[in-house]
Amino acid sequence: MISLPNLKEKQVVQRQIKKLVRHRSDKAADEIVPQHKQAESGRYLIQVDKQTKASYDTAEAAQSAALEIKKGYPIVKVSIFDSVKSTSLLIELPSGADGIFS
């Protein structure tokens, strides 16, 4: 048999773990801001590439704002979502209007 040299036993020192204690104050609770946006208040929502950007109370105001966005950025998909009827209207540029490139 092969004899092994005598190895000394090593003792592992226990580590002390300190916990960070945070005290909540009333001030900190008031400053908490939600990460998501609050729900839009208008009936007609303008969506640019499926992301809601603004809301309007009337269809005419929403349509004119959506058309301005589409004229400025013709490549993006602009639509108006009616939150009451749950319908969506895709905004297209009028024929002959090429947006900012005209």
C-alpha positions as CSV (number, residue, x, y, z in Angstrom):
1,M,0.0,0.0,0.0
2,I,1.0,3.6,-0.6
3,S,1.3,5.6,2.5
4,L,0.1,9.1,2.4
5,P,1.7,11.9,4.5
6,N,-0.3,13.0,7.5
7,L,-2.5,15.9,6.6
8,K,-3.4,18.4,9.2
9,E,-7.1,19.1,9.5
10,K,-8.1,22.6,8.7
11,Q,-10.9,24.3,10.4
12,V,-13.2,26.6,8.5
13,V,-14.0,29.8,10.3
14,Q,-17.6,30.7,10.4
15,R,-18.4,34.0,8.6
16,Q,-20.8,36.5,10.1
17,I,-23.4,37.6,7.7
18,K,-24.7,41.1,8.2
19,K,-28.2,42.1,7.0
20,L,-28.9,45.5,5.7
21,V,-32.0,46.9,7.5
22,R,-33.9,49.6,5.8
23,H,-36.4,51.6,7.7
24,R,-39.5,52.7,5.8
25,S,-40.6,56.2,6.5
26,D,-43.8,57.8,5.5
27,K,-41.9,60.1,3.1
28,A,-40.6,57.2,1.1
29,A,-44.0,55.6,0.7
30,D,-45.3,58.9,-0.7
31,E,-42.5,59.1,-3.3
32,I,-43.2,55.6,-4.9
33,V,-44.1,56.1,-8.5
34,P,-45.8,53.3,-10.5
35,Q,-43.7,51.9,-13.4
36,H,-46.6,51.7,-15.8
37,K,-48.5,54.6,-17.3
38,Q,-51.9,55.5,-15.9
39,A,-54.8,54.5,-18.2
40,E,-55.6,57.0,-21.0
41,S,-58.6,59.1,-20.3
42,G,-59.9,59.7,-23.8
43,R,-62.0,57.4,-25.9
44,Y,-59.8,57.4,-29.0
45,L,-56.3,56.2,-28.6
46,I,-53.5,56.9,-31.1
47,Q,-51.2,53.9,-31.5
48,V,-47.9,54.1,-33.3
49,D,-46.4,50.6,-34.1
50,K,-48.9,49.1,-31.6
51,Q,-47.8,51.4,-28.8
52,T,-50.3,53.9,-27.4
53,K,-49.0,57.4,-27.6
54,A,-52.0,59.7,-26.9
55,S,-55.7,59.8,-26.3
56,Y,-58.5,62.1,-27.6
57,D,-62.1,62.7,-26.7
58,T,-63.3,63.1,-30.3
59,A,-62.6,61.1,-33.4
60,E,-61.8,64.2,-35.5
61,A,-59.1,65.3,-33.1
62,A,-57.6,61.9,-33.1
63,Q,-57.7,61.6,-36.8
64,S,-56.0,64.9,-37.5
65,A,-53.2,64.1,-34.9
66,A,-52.7,60.7,-36.4
67,L,-52.5,62.1,-39.9
68,E,-49.8,64.6,-38.8
69,I,-47.8,61.7,-37.3
70,K,-48.2,59.7,-40.5
71,K,-47.1,62.6,-42.6
72,G,-44.0,63.2,-40.5
73,Y,-43.1,59.5,-40.3
74,P,-44.7,57.6,-43.3
75,I,-42.9,54.3,-42.5
76,V,-44.6,53.7,-39.1
77,K,-48.0,52.1,-38.7
78,V,-50.4,54.6,-37.2
79,S,-53.8,53.6,-36.1
80,I,-56.7,55.0,-34.0
81,F,-58.3,52.6,-31.4
82,D,-61.9,53.2,-30.3
83,S,-61.9,52.0,-26.7
84,V,-65.7,51.9,-26.5
85,K,-66.3,49.9,-29.7
86,S,-63.0,48.0,-29.5
87,T,-62.3,48.8,-33.1
88,S,-59.1,50.0,-34.8
89,L,-58.7,52.2,-37.9
90,L,-55.4,52.2,-39.8
91,I,-54.3,55.6,-41.0
92,E,-53.0,55.8,-44.5
93,L,-51.5,58.8,-46.3
94,P,-53.7,60.3,-49.0
95,S,-52.6,59.5,-52.5
96,G,-50.0,61.9,-53.7
97,A,-48.8,62.7,-50.2
98,D,-45.4,61.3,-49.6
99,G,-44.9,62.8,-46.1
100,I,-41.6,64.6,-45.5
101,F,-40.1,63.5,-48.8
102,S,-42.5,65.5,-51.0
